[in-house]
Amino acid sequence: MKKIFLAVSVVVLFAACSSNTNKEGSVSENSDKTPSNGKVVNLTVDEKKSLDVFFSNFSEMNLNSFTQANGVTNDELIRFGVMYNYKNNFKRFVKVGENDAKIKKEFVDESAMAYFGKKVTTHKSISEISYSAGFYTIALADGESYTFSQINQLADLGDQKFSAEVTEFNASSGWTGDSHANPSTYEKDPEGPRVASKIKAIIAKDAKGKYTLLEYVK
């Protein structure tokens, strides 16, 4: 009886040790789950930088929140398409007088499709952006604060969709630091970036590895 009891004890002990090894020595199937039940993606340095830039395009435009259920609004597509080109492709604009510049609607559609996977439904004037005869016109401006984003976590939801947790930062227009640096370094700089908001997003990835934004909630 003592030998049988000893053998059973060894088996139980071995099973317990194996269970603990799985929990501590490797990543179990449930240990890398986010609140949205997606599996966390281990990003390379280059992948993180690429996603930082992707999300910074939206924070620079001060994109308003929207969900998958409601979708991005037509006005928001116009505003993003115009302002994205103003900040990144100013050569596409034609100066109008001393204070204004205009851009073709085709360029606005192109940017909307690139970042949201859809074109503008109805081309029209919106707040601070006028539309006429195929062109959008805005007032020239400069001296704005520097806004950028960093991705904190990406999780695979399946079907080429991903959830993302993102932090948005604001810095002065003259700040020349590294927007991809560890945020802890910003705290040491009195002129450095400060957290502006936390964002939860859902993005889709196509066969070429290009992302489009499906949901953006501040």
N, C-alpha and C positions, 0 to 999 in steps of 0.2 A: 504493500500500500504506500509506503514512504517513497519508493522509486516512482510509482505512478504519479503521486502528488508532485514530486520534483520535476518530472517531465512536463506535466501540465503547466507548472509555474514558469518553466523556461519558455514554453510556447507563448504564453500570455505576455511575458516580458519582451520577447522578440517582436511580437505584434505591436506592442505599445511603442517600442523604439522605432519600428518601421514607420508607424503613423506619425511620430514626432519628426522624423527625418523628412518626411514628405512636406510637413508644415513649415519647417525651418530651413531645410536645405534646398528646396526648390519652390517654384511658383506653382501653387495649386490652381485648379481651374476657376475657383471662386475668389482667390485672393487678389486678382487684378480686375475686379469689377468696379465700374464707376456707378454713381447713383442712377444713371440712365441704362444700366445693365450692358454697357458696351465693354469690350475687352481693350484694356489700355495698350496703346501702340508705343513702342520704344523708338523715339525719333532720333535720327542721327543729327549731328550739329548742323549740317547743310539743310536737312529737312525742316528742322526747327526754324532756321533763319528764313527759309522760303515761306513757311506759314506765318511767321512774324510779319513779313512783308505783305502777304496776302491780306491779313487782318488789319494791318496798318492802313491799307487803302480805304477801309470802311471807317476807321476811327478818324482819319484825316478829313473825311467828308461829314463827320458827325452824323453818321447814319442812324436813322430812327429805328426803334425796335419793331420787329414783325415776326410772326410765327409761320410755321408751315401751313397751318390751317387757313390763315388769312392771306398769306403771301405778301410780297413786297408791293407797295402801291405804285401806280403809274407815275404819280408826282415824284416819288422817291427815286424811281428809275431815271427820270429826267434830270433831277437835281444831281444824282450821282454821276450820270453820264457826262453832264456839262462840267461839273467841278473836278471830276477825275482828270479830264483832259486839260482843264485849266492849270492844274498843278503838275501834271506829268507830260502833257503833249501840247504845250502852248503854241508850238509852231503850226498847229491845226487851226488856230484862231486868226481872224482877219480883224485888224484894228478898225474901229468905227469912230471917227472924230478923235477927240483927245482923251476921253474917259471910258469908252466902251470897246468891247470886242465881241465878235460873233463867230459861231462854229456851225458847220453843216449838221443837220439832223442825223445823217448817216453815221457820223463819228459817235454820236450819242448812243445810237442803236448798237453800234459795235461794242462799246464799253459795257453797256447793259447786258448784252448777250455773253460777253466774256466773263463777267463776274456773277451774274444771276441766272444765266441760262435762258434769258427771255429778252425780247425787244420791247421798246416802248409801245404801248397799245394805241395811245392817242397823243400825237404831238400837239402841244399847246403851251401857253404861257402859265407860269407858276410864280410864286412869291420870289421877287428879286431876279427872275429870269424870264425874259420876254421871248415870244416865238412869232416869227412871221416869214412866209415865203421860203420855208425849208431851212431857216437859220434860227439858232438860239443866241440871244444877246445878253451879256452881263456887264456890270460895271467893273473896271479894273481896280484891283485892291492889292495891298501887300502888308507886311508887318504882323501877320497872324501868329499865334502861338504854335509851337511844334507839338503835334500829337502823334503818337504811335502806339502800337500794341505788341504784346508778347503772348505767345501761346503757353499755357501752363500744363495742359494735358489734352491728349487726343485719344479718343476711344472708338474702336471699330464697332459699328452697329449692324454690320452685315449689309448685303446688297449695295456695296460701294458707297455707303453713307457713314459719316463719322460725327460724333459729338465732340465739341471743343470747349474748353474752359480758358478764357482769355482775360488778360488784364490790360486796361487802357491807361496810358500815361500822358500827362501834359508837361511840357517844358517851355521855356521862353524861346522866342523866335531865333535868338542868337546862340542857343545851346548847340555845341558841336561834339557831344559825347557819342558813345556807342549805344545805339538803340537795342542791341542784342545782348548787352552786358547783364550780369547778375543784378537784379533790382536792389540788392543790399548795398551796392556801390553808389547808387543814386542818393542814398540817405546821407552820405558823407559830403555831398556837394550842395551847398546852400542854394545854388542856382540850378540844380539838377531836376530831373523829372519827378513828378509826384503822381500817385495813383489817382486816376480820375473816375474810373468805374470798373466793375467786374462784368464780364459778358459770358453768356452761354450761347453757343451757336451750333447749328447743324450744317454740315457741308456734304457735297456729293463729289465723287471722283470719277472722271471718265477714263476710257481705255488708254489715253495718252498721259494719264497722271495729273490732269488739270482739274482744279477744284472750282466749284461754284457754290454760292451761298444760298442755303434753303431757309435758314432761320437765324435770327439775331436778336437776342433779348438781353437788355441791360438790367 
